[in-house]
C-alpha cells in the first residue's frame, strides 16, 4: 500500500446531493462533481452552483471548495472532501465567452467542451459527422487556458479531442474515458486521442462505469478486472504518469435522486442505450458488483495493486497525477 496520506481524486462524479459522506467513507480526498445541468443554459447553471456554494458553507456537509491544487491536500488535512466544481457541457456559455471568467469566479474548475452532441463549441462523440472545434470553440479553449479552467474532452468527438489538445497550452483531460482498443464503446477513445491528451501533460481518468468498461456482451457485466485491463493498456501506451481514475459515480444518499439523469441516458443509444438494454437502468448496475457506490473506492485501488502496479504507481493513479495536472492548469 502507498502512504496513509495518499491523495485520492475521483475525476468525475456525475451528480451529488450536496453531502460528501459517500466519498469521505470511500477515502476520496477530492472529486470533480458535475454541478450544473447537462443540457440547460446559464440560469440553471448559476442557480445550481449557488446551491453548491451553500452546501460548502454547511459544516455538516463536509466539503472544502477547491480553487487551487493546494486546496486538495488542505481538505485532507481538515478531514473534509475537496469539491472540484465541474461542468459536462458548455451550453451555459451560450455565445458569451466572458461568462467563463464569471463562472470561474464562482468556483468552476473543470469544463467539458460538449456532452455527446454538438454545441456552439465543438462536436461530441455522438455526432455522426465527427467534426471538431468551431471557430468559437477555438476561442473558448484559449480562454479556458487563460482563466485557469481545466478542459475535459471525455464526451467529445475524436476530432475535438485532437484539435483541442493541439491548441491548448495547458494539459487537457479525459476525466472519464477508456481505450477503444480494449472495448470498442462509443465513449472510449482511440490510441491517437489518448496520445494527444498525454502529449499535453494531461491525464486519462480510467473508468469503472459500464458504458466504458464493457466488451459489449450482455453476459459480461462490468468488472474491476476489465477496468484494470484499460489501466494497463493506457499505461503501456503513454505511461502510468498519465493515468487517473474517473468513476462516473453518483455521490448521493438516495439513488432515486438520480432517476432523471439515468433516464436521460436513454437519449443516447450508442453511448448508453445498448448497455441499458443489456443490464437495466438501476444506478448500481452501471458499475462492477463489488463497487456500486463511492463508499467502496478502496477496492478499485486494491484491484490495481493486485494487478501488479507498484505502490508509487497506485499513488499516482489514485490522485497524484491529476493533482500534478491541476497544479499546471489552475492559477
Secondary structure, DSSP 4 states (H G I P E B T S, - for coil): ---TT---EEEEEEEE-S--HHHHHTT--EEEEE-S-TT--HHHHHHHHHHHHHHHH-GGG-EEE-SSTHHHHHHHHHT-EEEEEEES--GGGTT-TTHHHHHHHHTEEEEES-SSS--SSB-BTT-TT---B-HHHHHHHHHHHHHT-EEE-TTB-HHHHHHHHHH-SS-EEBSS--BTTTS--TTSB-HHHHHHHHHTT--EEE---TTTS--S-TT----HHHHHHHHHHHHHHH-GGGEEE---EEE-S-GGGGHHHHHHGGG-IIIIIHHHHHH-S-GGGGS-TT-SSGGGHHHHHHHHHHTT--HHHHHIIIIIHHHHHHHHH--
